[in-house]
Amino acid sequence: MWQTVFPSLVPGPVSTPADLARAEADLGFALPDSYRSFCATCGAGLAEGHFRVALPSDDPETDLVGLSELMAHSIAAVIEGRAGHRFAVEGDDPGVVERACFFGRSEAGEFLFWDVVPGGPEYEIWVLGADLESVRFGGADLADLMRRCQGPTVRGILGMGAEPLPATFAGDETALTH
């Protein structure tokens, strides 16, 4: 599946089934199917020249559990310092922020998170803007987010000034050798 999302796919270090199981136990919920597939196929790297997705690993710089906690605490610390802060959530359910599990970030400072609700093999993906105020729907799953960012719908995800992103994935090992 990921070769159709990223025709230019050079994988990075991937997660093992044990890594995925450990992350699920630590987080307390099942990881989405599209994310599990991404971790096993693409691995650590830069998606579309814009996104870094954390994945379960022994490396603290890429590990999902540690980075998810770090992102949540960092965002909370900034928001606590803003009197009267409110999220501007697209749609009709501001509760998505309360159910957030952060799993990625962009080169421009946006944060990717799942709306962790019980019931399905997938969780909707949302994007918290670099302003830490705007929250926009990203996609029904990880592949959907990446595909939507490759076309004009990227403007609804990353903002009106965003241009479609390239259909590329560059694994970290490859990026480090250039």
C-alpha positions in Angstrom: 0.0 0.0 0.0 2.7 2.5 0.9 4.4 2.2 -2.5 1.2 3.7 -4.0 1.2 6.6 -1.5 4.9 7.2 -1.9 6.1 6.1 -5.4 9.5 7.4 -4.3 9.9 5.3 -1.1 13.2 4.7 0.5 12.5 3.0 3.8 14.3 3.9 7.1 14.7 1.7 10.2 11.4 -0.1 10.8 9.5 -1.2 13.9 9.4 -4.8 14.9 6.2 -6.6 16.1 7.7 -6.5 19.6 8.2 -2.7 19.4 4.6 -2.3 18.3 3.3 -4.6 21.1 5.3 -2.7 23.7 4.0 0.6 22.5 0.4 -0.6 22.6 0.9 -1.9 26.2 2.5 1.4 27.3 -0.1 3.6 25.6 -3.1 1.4 26.6 -4.8 1.2 23.2 -4.4 -0.7 19.9 -2.3 1.1 17.3 -4.2 1.9 14.0 -3.7 -0.6 11.2 -2.5 2.1 8.7 0.1 3.2 11.3 1.3 -0.3 12.0 1.7 -0.9 8.3 3.6 2.5 8.0 6.0 1.5 10.8 6.7 -1.9 9.2 7.1 -0.6 5.6 8.4 3.0 5.7 10.0 3.3 9.1 11.8 6.3 10.5 12.2 9.1 8.0 10.7 12.2 6.3 7.4 11.8 4.6 6.5 14.2 1.8 9.5 16.3 2.7 7.4 17.6 5.6 6.3 15.0 8.2 8.2 13.0 10.8 6.1 10.2 12.3 7.3 8.8 15.6 7.4 5.0 15.7 8.0 2.4 18.4 11.7 1.8 18.7 14.6 1.7 21.1 15.8 5.1 19.8 14.6 7.9 22.0 14.7 10.3 19.1 12.1 8.4 17.2 10.2 6.4 19.8 6.4 6.8 19.8 5.8 6.5 23.5 8.4 8.9 24.6 7.8 11.5 21.9 4.1 11.4 22.3 4.5 12.2 26.0 7.1 14.9 25.3 4.8 16.5 22.7 1.8 16.5 24.9 3.7 17.9 27.9 5.4 20.6 25.8 2.1 21.7 24.3 0.4 21.7 27.6 3.2 23.8 29.2 2.9 26.5 26.5 -0.9 26.5 26.6 -0.9 26.9 30.5 1.0 30.2 30.0 -1.7 31.6 27.7 -4.6 33.1 29.6 -7.9 32.3 28.1 -6.5 29.9 25.5 -9.0 28.1 23.3 -8.5 25.7 20.5 -10.2 26.6 17.2 -11.3 23.1 16.3 -12.7 22.4 12.8 -16.0 20.6 12.9 -18.4 20.1 15.8 -16.4 18.1 18.3 -13.9 20.1 20.4 -13.4 16.9 22.4 -10.8 15.6 19.8 -8.2 17.6 21.7 -8.9 15.8 25.0 -8.6 12.4 23.3 -5.4 13.3 21.5 -2.4 11.0 21.3 0.4 12.9 19.4 2.4 10.8 17.0 4.2 13.1 14.6 5.2 16.6 13.7 6.0 18.6 10.7 9.0 20.6 9.6 6.9 23.7 10.0 5.9 23.0 13.6 2.5 21.4 13.2 1.6 18.3 15.4 -0.2 15.2 14.2 -2.5 13.4 16.6 -5.0 10.6 16.7 -8.5 11.1 18.1 -8.3 7.9 20.2 -11.9 6.7 20.5 -12.8 3.0 21.1 -14.2 0.9 18.4 -12.3 0.7 15.2 -9.0 -0.4 13.6 -8.3 3.3 12.8 -8.5 6.7 14.5 -9.1 9.9 12.7 -6.0 12.0 12.3 -6.0 15.7 13.3 -3.4 18.4 12.9 -2.6 21.0 15.6 -1.3 24.1 13.9 2.1 25.6 14.8 0.1 28.4 16.5 -1.1 25.7 19.0 -4.6 27.0 18.4 -6.0 25.8 15.1 -7.0 22.1 14.9 -7.9 20.7 11.5 -9.0 17.3 10.3 -6.2 15.5 8.5 -7.5 12.2 7.4 -9.4 9.0 8.1 -6.1 7.2 8.5 -2.4 7.8 7.9 -2.5 6.9 4.2 -5.5 9.2 3.7 -3.6 12.1 5.4 -0.6 11.6 3.2 -2.6 11.3 0.0 -4.7 14.4 0.9 -1.5 16.4 1.5 -0.3 15.6 -2.0 -3.2 17.5 -3.6 -5.1 20.7 -3.2 -6.8 19.5 0.0 -3.5 20.2 1.7 -4.8 23.8 2.1 -7.6 22.6 4.4 -5.1 20.6 6.5 -2.0 22.9 6.7 -3.5 26.2 5.8 -4.5 28.2 2.7 -0.9 29.0 1.8 0.2 25.4 1.7 1.2 23.8 -1.6 0.7 20.1 -2.4 3.5 18.0 -0.9 5.6 15.5 -2.9 4.8 11.8 -2.9 8.1 10.9 -1.3 9.5 9.1 1.7 13.1 9.3 2.6 14.3 7.0 5.3 16.5 8.4 8.0 19.5 6.2 7.1 19.4 7.6 3.5 18.9 11.2 4.7 22.0 10.9 6.9 24.3 9.8 4.1 23.6 12.8 1.9 
